[in-house]
Amino acid sequence: MSQALNIAANLLSRYPWVSSPFVVSAPMRVLAGPALAVAVSRAGGVGFIGPGAKTQDITDDLEKASSLIREARASSAAFSTIPATKSPLPIGVGFQLWADDLNIALAAIEKHKHCAAWLYAPRQGPKDFDNWSSKIRQASPETQIWIQVGTLKEAKQLLQNSEKPDVIVVQGAESGGHGRAKDGMGLMTLLPEISDAMKGSQIPLFAAGGIADGRGVAAALCLGASGVVMGTRFLAASEARISRGYQNEIVRASDGAASTTRTLLYNHLRGTFGWPEEYSPRTIINKSLVEKQEGRSFEELKKLHDEASKAGDSGWGPEGRLATYAGASIGLIHNVKDAEDIVRGVQADHLERIRMLLPNKN
């Protein structure tokens, strides 16, 4: 059996409710809550809850997710492939442990034992991953460690760690949210190069960045991924924890190369500081950035931003001023759908794309 088939079989044994191809919703901070995570997992993917505004929020989110999973089991055949007791929760959680309270996070992990913990943005490099992974595995041995990287160097360093990840998420420069500030690369070359470097490791790779439909899924699997992660596409899910004005922008915007950029401006306008210097978020451009580039002072921009934050949904949009973190795939997203429809739609589209590549034997 080939390495790829071995990896695929191992993945399905770890996540027995998942259907192929393996689709994951990204742990977007605040925006990816328990409703979205459970809906994605229920549809045959793996949904991740994102970090909250404070670490304690994850405890509340996991309580809610546990309740939603119990309701799903009681009302349908959802999660019937896994035992109701003594099994990890069929959702993941993303952490920002460079800023989170590690002890609070570990207590939540130990109590709820969710299936996966997503880590990235270490302030101290690979040794942070070793420290975090070791403590998470002590708290919940069955929780799988997913680590996000954006460069070949980071991926190679993980192979030297004593605590190797169970999954590596390869994030291309197309991604929304916080990605590599200066040394990011598109998935088309980054993913296969990392795949070559990981050969023999038996660590599955998941592709993230710019994927919003079955075409992207098919391409990522051909490039060496065992599954895909979508973030921006799930911002246009009905279960996302998102303001209507923000969500409307995800649907409206197009031409990600021209209408999005990486900048720390919106972090600072929101009062968010302290991210490791290697990271910067991608956002849809609006008046805040346009006027900064025209020379308006930060103090003026901050005042206008704070006023816009009280204006409801009109705070977003081309004439708005609020942060609209999103990836370059925005031009591929044209409507809001239930998470189940998104997961099953991209899975079906992927299969159709693959069939089109196969020779017709008739």
NUVOKE-358720 format. One record per residue (C-alpha): residue in one letter; x, y negated, z; residue number from 1. Coordinates in Angstrom, 3 decimals, decimal comma. Layout:
% NUVOKE-358720
['A'; [X; Y; Z]; NUM]
...
% end
This chain:
% NUVOKE-358720
['M'; [0,000; 0,000; 0,000]; 1]
['S'; [1,380; -3,432; -0,933]; 2]
['Q'; [2,210; -6,067; 1,644]; 3]
['A'; [-0,747; -8,180; 0,504]; 4]
['L'; [-3,174; -5,293; 1,019]; 5]
['N'; [-1,663; -4,535; 4,432]; 6]
['I'; [-2,103; -8,142; 5,488]; 7]
['A'; [-5,685; -8,217; 4,190]; 8]
['A'; [-6,567; -5,036; 6,073]; 9]
['N'; [-5,047; -6,353; 9,282]; 10]
['L'; [-6,962; -9,619; 8,965]; 11]
['L'; [-10,283; -7,834; 8,555]; 12]
['S'; [-9,563; -5,707; 11,607]; 13]
['R'; [-8,929; -8,820; 13,674]; 14]
['Y'; [-11,963; -10,686; 12,319]; 15]
['P'; [-14,448; -7,907; 11,473]; 16]
['W'; [-17,407; -10,238; 10,828]; 17]
['V'; [-15,564; -12,036; 8,005]; 18]
['S'; [-16,457; -11,464; 4,361]; 19]
['S'; [-14,115; -11,913; 1,406]; 20]
['P'; [-12,621; -14,267; 0,446]; 21]
['F'; [-11,635; -15,503; 3,919]; 22]
['V'; [-12,987; -19,065; 4,380]; 23]
['V'; [-12,164; -21,225; 7,406]; 24]
['S'; [-13,488; -24,593; 8,535]; 25]
['A'; [-10,711; -26,825; 9,850]; 26]
['P'; [-10,568; -28,036; 13,466]; 27]
['M'; [-11,276; -31,685; 12,684]; 28]
['R'; [-11,029; -33,824; 15,794]; 29]
['V'; [-14,494; -34,516; 17,277]; 30]
['L'; [-16,184; -33,986; 13,891]; 31]
['A'; [-15,945; -30,171; 13,999]; 32]
['G'; [-18,154; -29,252; 16,919]; 33]
['P'; [-19,701; -25,985; 18,122]; 34]
['A'; [-22,688; -26,104; 15,725]; 35]
['L'; [-20,411; -26,252; 12,673]; 36]
['A'; [-17,956; -23,641; 13,970]; 37]
['V'; [-20,657; -21,110; 14,820]; 38]
['A'; [-22,493; -21,696; 11,526]; 39]
['V'; [-19,322; -21,015; 9,510]; 40]
['S'; [-18,518; -17,840; 11,451]; 41]
['R'; [-22,126; -16,686; 11,208]; 42]
['A'; [-21,899; -17,067; 7,416]; 43]
['G'; [-18,878; -14,767; 7,235]; 44]
['G'; [-16,004; -17,186; 7,750]; 45]
['V'; [-14,138; -18,431; 10,798]; 46]
['G'; [-15,233; -21,775; 12,181]; 47]
['F'; [-12,928; -23,869; 14,341]; 48]
['I'; [-13,946; -26,421; 16,946]; 49]
['G'; [-11,735; -29,492; 16,772]; 50]
['P'; [-10,055; -31,300; 19,648]; 51]
['G'; [-12,304; -33,651; 21,572]; 52]
['A'; [-11,741; -37,239; 22,629]; 53]
['K'; [-10,362; -35,729; 25,862]; 54]
['T'; [-9,198; -32,198; 26,650]; 55]
['Q'; [-12,110; -31,534; 29,000]; 56]
['D'; [-14,493; -31,802; 26,041]; 57]
['I'; [-13,366; -28,405; 24,762]; 58]
['T'; [-14,827; -26,724; 27,840]; 59]
['D'; [-18,248; -28,215; 27,110]; 60]
['D'; [-17,969; -27,345; 23,417]; 61]
['L'; [-17,076; -23,731; 24,174]; 62]
['E'; [-20,019; -23,423; 26,559]; 63]
['K'; [-22,305; -24,681; 23,794]; 64]
['A'; [-20,708; -22,380; 21,217]; 65]
['S'; [-21,153; -19,374; 23,517]; 66]
['S'; [-24,828; -20,239; 23,875]; 67]
['L'; [-25,272; -20,573; 20,093]; 68]
['I'; [-23,595; -17,215; 19,523]; 69]
['R'; [-25,895; -15,530; 22,055]; 70]
['E'; [-28,904; -17,079; 20,316]; 71]
['A'; [-27,654; -15,903; 16,919]; 72]
['R'; [-27,219; -12,351; 18,191]; 73]
['A'; [-30,706; -12,336; 19,721]; 74]
['S'; [-32,488; -13,649; 16,624]; 75]
['S'; [-30,619; -11,937; 13,779]; 76]
['A'; [-27,987; -9,400; 12,808]; 77]
['A'; [-25,273; -12,047; 13,106]; 78]
['F'; [-21,998; -10,782; 14,596]; 79]
['S'; [-23,349; -7,221; 14,705]; 80]
['T'; [-19,930; -5,903; 13,657]; 81]
['I'; [-18,375; -6,920; 16,983]; 82]
['P'; [-19,352; -5,868; 20,529]; 83]
['A'; [-21,301; -8,444; 22,514]; 84]
['T'; [-18,980; -7,987; 25,502]; 85]
['K'; [-15,215; -7,751; 25,869]; 86]
['S'; [-14,635; -9,211; 22,422]; 87]
['P'; [-13,134; -12,634; 21,683]; 88]
['L'; [-15,632; -15,325; 20,737]; 89]
['P'; [-15,915; -15,305; 16,922]; 90]
['I'; [-14,777; -18,910; 16,607]; 91]
['G'; [-11,450; -20,704; 16,873]; 92]
['V'; [-10,352; -23,886; 18,616]; 93]
['G'; [-7,839; -26,477; 17,468]; 94]
['F'; [-5,639; -28,211; 20,016]; 95]
['Q'; [-3,434; -31,285; 20,000]; 96]
['L'; [-1,204; -30,092; 22,817]; 97]
['W'; [1,284; -32,905; 22,336]; 98]
['A'; [-1,447; -35,074; 23,881]; 99]
['D'; [-3,876; -32,643; 25,540]; 100]
['D'; [-3,752; -31,496; 29,156]; 101]
['L'; [-2,246; -28,029; 28,719]; 102]
['N'; [-3,607; -26,706; 32,018]; 103]
['I'; [-7,190; -27,692; 31,161]; 104]
['A'; [-6,789; -26,147; 27,703]; 105]
['L'; [-5,431; -22,897; 29,165]; 106]
['A'; [-8,287; -22,679; 31,651]; 107]
['A'; [-10,814; -22,985; 28,818]; 108]
['I'; [-8,976; -20,370; 26,747]; 109]
['E'; [-8,806; -17,935; 29,667]; 110]
['K'; [-12,512; -18,340; 30,426]; 111]
['H'; [-13,936; -18,118; 26,907]; 112]
['K'; [-11,282; -16,101; 25,062]; 113]
['H'; [-12,062; -17,414; 21,593]; 114]
['C'; [-10,556; -15,525; 18,676]; 115]
['A'; [-7,956; -18,072; 17,542]; 116]
['A'; [-6,033; -21,134; 18,742]; 117]
['W'; [-4,790; -23,588; 16,103]; 118]
['L'; [-1,591; -25,496; 16,973]; 119]
['Y'; [0,384; -28,190; 15,192]; 120]
['A'; [2,245; -31,492; 15,503]; 121]
['P'; [4,815; -30,476; 18,135]; 122]
['R'; [6,702; -33,375; 19,631]; 123]
['Q'; [9,718; -31,213; 20,475]; 124]
['G'; [9,715; -29,084; 17,359]; 125]
['P'; [9,638; -25,258; 17,321]; 126]
['K'; [10,275; -24,879; 21,060]; 127]
['D'; [6,897; -26,502; 21,746]; 128]
['F'; [5,247; -23,774; 19,680]; 129]
['D'; [7,097; -21,103; 21,676]; 130]
['N'; [5,979; -22,649; 24,961]; 131]
['W'; [2,355; -23,174; 23,916]; 132]
['S'; [2,024; -19,757; 22,264]; 133]
['S'; [3,479; -17,913; 25,247]; 134]
['K'; [1,113; -19,567; 27,699]; 135]
['I'; [-1,947; -19,062; 25,485]; 136]
['R'; [-1,124; -15,376; 25,055]; 137]
['Q'; [-0,769; -14,996; 28,811]; 138]
['A'; [-4,172; -16,637; 29,323]; 139]
['S'; [-5,906; -14,631; 26,559]; 140]
['P'; [-3,849; -11,857; 24,905]; 141]
['E'; [-6,442; -11,296; 22,168]; 142]
['T'; [-6,500; -14,933; 21,051]; 143]
['Q'; [-4,598; -15,183; 17,779]; 144]
['I'; [-2,125; -18,037; 17,307]; 145]
['W'; [-2,557; -20,091; 14,124]; 146]
['I'; [0,178; -22,639; 13,420]; 147]
['Q'; [-0,101; -25,355; 10,792]; 148]
['V'; [2,944; -26,414; 8,786]; 149]
['G'; [3,447; -28,845; 5,942]; 150]
['T'; [7,026; -28,104; 4,864]; 151]
['L'; [9,183; -25,118; 3,970]; 152]
['K'; [11,569; -26,011; 6,811]; 153]
['E'; [8,803; -25,736; 9,415]; 154]
['A'; [7,713; -22,363; 8,064]; 155]
['K'; [11,250; -20,975; 8,160]; 156]
['Q'; [11,728; -22,223; 11,716]; 157]
['L'; [8,691; -20,223; 12,849]; 158]
['L'; [10,454; -17,020; 11,818]; 159]
['Q'; [13,213; -17,848; 14,308]; 160]
['N'; [10,846; -18,361; 17,233]; 161]
['S'; [10,485; -15,737; 19,929]; 162]
['E'; [6,690; -16,261; 19,834]; 163]
['K'; [5,822; -15,793; 16,185]; 164]
['P'; [2,395; -16,936; 14,969]; 165]
['D'; [-0,337; -14,545; 13,890]; 166]
['V'; [-1,297; -16,862; 11,020]; 167]
['I'; [0,490; -19,754; 9,308]; 168]
['V'; [-1,668; -22,492; 7,793]; 169]
['V'; [0,147; -24,184; 4,904]; 170]
['Q'; [-1,169; -27,728; 4,609]; 171]
['G'; [-0,618; -29,466; 1,296]; 172]
['A'; [-0,261; -33,216; 0,892]; 173]
['E'; [-3,803; -33,358; -0,536]; 174]
['S'; [-5,243; -32,786; 2,936]; 175]
['G'; [-7,262; -35,246; 4,964]; 176]
['G'; [-6,584; -36,108; 8,559]; 177]
['H'; [-3,063; -36,069; 9,940]; 178]
['G'; [-0,533; -34,514; 7,586]; 179]
['R'; [3,134; -35,016; 6,874]; 180]
['A'; [3,852; -38,734; 6,648]; 181]
['K'; [6,835; -38,713; 4,286]; 182]
['D'; [7,808; -35,193; 3,256]; 183]
['G'; [4,500; -33,574; 2,283]; 184]
['M'; [4,104; -31,641; -0,953]; 185]
['G'; [1,134; -30,430; -2,969]; 186]
['L'; [-0,030; -26,847; -2,514]; 187]
['M'; [0,794; -25,854; -6,088]; 188]
['T'; [4,514; -25,625; -5,285]; 189]
['L'; [4,574; -25,656; -1,480]; 190]
['L'; [2,443; -22,552; -0,963]; 191]
['P'; [4,282; -20,131; -3,292]; 192]
['E'; [7,663; -21,302; -2,007]; 193]
['I'; [6,596; -20,646; 1,577]; 194]
['S'; [5,042; -17,339; 0,471]; 195]
['D'; [8,398; -16,278; -0,957]; 196]
['A'; [10,175; -17,290; 2,252]; 197]
['M'; [7,683; -15,343; 4,387]; 198]
['K'; [7,998; -12,144; 2,345]; 199]
['G'; [8,372; -9,176; 4,677]; 200]
['S'; [7,120; -11,064; 7,741]; 201]
['Q'; [3,574; -9,639; 7,569]; 202]
['I'; [2,274; -13,076; 8,641]; 203]
['P'; [-0,821; -14,129; 6,665]; 204]
['L'; [-0,772; -17,542; 5,009]; 205]
['F'; [-3,858; -19,735; 4,755]; 206]
['A'; [-3,986; -22,608; 2,285]; 207]
['A'; [-5,266; -26,040; 3,335]; 208]
['G'; [-5,500; -29,308; 1,456]; 209]
['G'; [-7,587; -30,269; -1,557]; 210]
['I'; [-9,757; -27,129; -1,573]; 211]
['A'; [-13,502; -27,769; -1,872]; 212]
['D'; [-14,925; -25,109; -4,198]; 213]
['G'; [-14,390; -21,645; -5,632]; 214]
['R'; [-11,814; -22,885; -8,126]; 215]
['G'; [-9,561; -24,023; -5,314]; 216]
['V'; [-10,112; -20,768; -3,420]; 217]
['A'; [-9,179; -18,653; -6,443]; 218]
['A'; [-6,090; -20,762; -7,117]; 219]
['A'; [-4,917; -20,582; -3,491]; 220]
['L'; [-5,231; -16,795; -3,384]; 221]
['C'; [-3,265; -16,523; -6,622]; 222]
['L'; [-0,529; -18,709; -5,113]; 223]
['G'; [-0,060; -16,331; -2,179]; 224]
['A'; [-2,687; -17,218; 0,417]; 225]
['S'; [-4,741; -14,635; 2,300]; 226]
['G'; [-7,497; -17,178; 2,876]; 227]
['V'; [-8,351; -20,852; 2,671]; 228]
['V'; [-9,121; -23,695; 5,044]; 229]
['M'; [-11,499; -26,496; 4,102]; 230]
['G'; [-11,912; -29,642; 6,145]; 231]
['T'; [-13,304; -32,442; 4,011]; 232]
['R'; [-15,881; -30,150; 2,373]; 233]
['F'; [-17,304; -29,354; 5,810]; 234]
['L'; [-17,615; -33,050; 6,664]; 235]
['A'; [-20,504; -32,841; 4,200]; 236]
['A'; [-22,115; -29,977; 6,136]; 237]
['S'; [-25,408; -30,617; 7,887]; 238]
['E'; [-23,939; -29,219; 11,124]; 239]
['A'; [-20,928; -31,578; 11,193]; 240]
['R'; [-20,766; -33,909; 14,191]; 241]
['I'; [-20,526; -37,015; 12,035]; 242]
['S'; [-22,242; -40,352; 11,551]; 243]
['R'; [-24,482; -40,650; 8,504]; 244]
['G'; [-22,498; -43,599; 7,150]; 245]
['Y'; [-19,255; -41,617; 7,339]; 246]
['Q'; [-20,853; -38,590; 5,696]; 247]
['N'; [-22,342; -40,736; 2,941]; 248]
['E'; [-18,819; -41,913; 2,084]; 249]
['I'; [-17,583; -38,332; 1,750]; 250]
['V'; [-20,309; -37,732; -0,841]; 251]
['R'; [-19,982; -41,122; -2,586]; 252]
['A'; [-16,222; -41,446; -2,975]; 253]
['S'; [-14,256; -40,009; -5,882]; 254]
['D'; [-10,798; -40,163; -7,462]; 255]
['G'; [-8,888; -39,213; -4,327]; 256]
['A'; [-5,566; -40,343; -5,804]; 257]
['A'; [-6,831; -43,927; -6,039]; 258]
['S'; [-9,392; -44,109; -3,233]; 259]
['T'; [-7,465; -42,431; -0,402]; 260]
['T'; [-4,079; -43,034; 1,156]; 261]
['R'; [-2,031; -42,185; 4,217]; 262]
['T'; [-1,828; -44,991; 6,746]; 263]
['L'; [-1,667; -45,460; 10,515]; 264]
['L'; [-3,711; -48,661; 10,330]; 265]
['Y'; [-7,042; -47,060; 11,233]; 266]
['N'; [-5,484; -45,141; 14,129]; 267]
['H'; [-4,222; -48,406; 15,558]; 268]
['L'; [-7,487; -50,262; 14,955]; 269]
['R'; [-9,234; -47,515; 16,940]; 270]
['G'; [-6,641; -47,724; 19,723]; 271]
['T'; [-5,035; -44,387; 18,856]; 272]
['F'; [-1,269; -44,334; 19,369]; 273]
['G'; [1,363; -41,743; 20,172]; 274]
['W'; [1,133; -39,257; 17,301]; 275]
['P'; [4,509; -37,614; 16,543]; 276]
['E'; [6,206; -39,792; 13,952]; 277]
['E'; [6,185; -37,075; 11,271]; 278]
['Y'; [2,395; -37,385; 10,901]; 279]
['S'; [0,074; -39,867; 9,275]; 280]
['P'; [-3,634; -39,528; 8,377]; 281]
['R'; [-5,255; -39,712; 4,947]; 282]
['T'; [-8,323; -41,939; 4,817]; 283]
['I'; [-10,704; -43,460; 2,298]; 284]
['I'; [-9,649; -47,042; 1,600]; 285]
['N'; [-11,980; -49,850; 2,658]; 286]
['K'; [-11,799; -53,551; 3,531]; 287]
['S'; [-9,573; -53,084; 6,570]; 288]
['L'; [-6,690; -51,755; 4,486]; 289]
['V'; [-7,355; -54,003; 1,504]; 290]
['E'; [-7,202; -57,107; 3,694]; 291]
['K'; [-4,111; -55,860; 5,533]; 292]
['Q'; [-2,376; -55,555; 2,180]; 293]
['E'; [-3,528; -59,083; 1,369]; 294]
['G'; [-1,813; -60,356; 4,515]; 295]
['R'; [-4,572; -60,579; 7,127]; 296]
['S'; [-3,239; -60,266; 10,673]; 297]
['F'; [-3,790; -57,150; 12,759]; 298]
['E'; [-5,534; -59,224; 15,420]; 299]
['E'; [-8,116; -60,460; 12,900]; 300]
['L'; [-8,556; -56,971; 11,461]; 301]
['K'; [-9,021; -55,532; 14,936]; 302]
['K'; [-11,745; -58,041; 15,761]; 303]
['L'; [-13,594; -57,339; 12,511]; 304]
['H'; [-13,171; -53,583; 12,996]; 305]
['D'; [-14,655; -53,721; 16,486]; 306]
['E'; [-17,605; -55,734; 15,189]; 307]
['A'; [-18,140; -53,169; 12,427]; 308]
['S'; [-18,121; -50,348; 14,978]; 309]
['K'; [-21,319; -51,842; 16,442]; 310]
['A'; [-23,026; -52,152; 13,054]; 311]
['G'; [-24,094; -48,535; 12,666]; 312]
['D'; [-23,772; -46,783; 9,321]; 313]
['S'; [-22,862; -49,978; 7,474]; 314]
['G'; [-19,467; -49,837; 9,206]; 315]
['W'; [-18,418; -47,306; 6,548]; 316]
['G'; [-18,261; -47,707; 2,791]; 317]
['P'; [-16,194; -49,859; 0,414]; 318]
['E'; [-17,281; -52,987; 2,323]; 319]
['G'; [-16,898; -51,294; 5,673]; 320]
['R'; [-13,970; -51,324; 8,061]; 321]
['L'; [-14,088; -48,056; 10,023]; 322]
['A'; [-11,762; -45,065; 9,730]; 323]
['T'; [-13,009; -42,553; 7,156]; 324]
['Y'; [-10,485; -39,724; 7,386]; 325]
['A'; [-10,817; -37,463; 4,353]; 326]
['G'; [-8,761; -35,471; 1,877]; 327]
['A'; [-8,100; -35,898; -1,820]; 328]
['S'; [-10,891; -33,414; -2,624]; 329]
['I'; [-13,603; -36,047; -2,115]; 330]
['G'; [-14,269; -36,236; -5,843]; 331]
['L'; [-15,360; -32,576; -5,759]; 332]
['I'; [-18,019; -33,083; -3,083]; 333]
['H'; [-21,389; -34,300; -4,315]; 334]
['N'; [-23,936; -33,351; -1,664]; 335]
['V'; [-24,563; -32,356; 1,929]; 336]
['K'; [-25,305; -28,658; 2,471]; 337]
['D'; [-25,721; -26,267; 5,351]; 338]
['A'; [-22,432; -24,632; 6,331]; 339]
['E'; [-23,800; -21,213; 5,368]; 340]
['D'; [-24,486; -22,422; 1,829]; 341]
['I'; [-21,002; -23,911; 1,583]; 342]
['V'; [-19,274; -20,712; 2,710]; 343]
['R'; [-21,330; -18,374; 0,560]; 344]
['G'; [-21,277; -20,764; -2,374]; 345]
['V'; [-17,490; -21,000; -2,547]; 346]
['Q'; [-17,180; -17,240; -2,047]; 347]
['A'; [-19,540; -16,544; -4,942]; 348]
['D'; [-17,893; -19,202; -7,127]; 349]
['H'; [-14,466; -17,705; -6,407]; 350]
['L'; [-15,617; -14,251; -7,474]; 351]
['E'; [-17,084; -15,641; -10,683]; 352]
['R'; [-13,798; -17,435; -11,445]; 353]
['I'; [-11,847; -14,217; -10,925]; 354]
['R'; [-14,241; -12,272; -13,160]; 355]
['M'; [-13,702; -14,821; -15,922]; 356]
['L'; [-9,976; -14,033; -15,839]; 357]
['L'; [-10,503; -10,307; -16,228]; 358]
['P'; [-10,483; -8,875; -19,766]; 359]
['N'; [-13,863; -7,890; -21,136]; 360]
['K'; [-13,777; -4,137; -21,723]; 361]
['N'; [-17,035; -4,072; -23,733]; 362]
% end
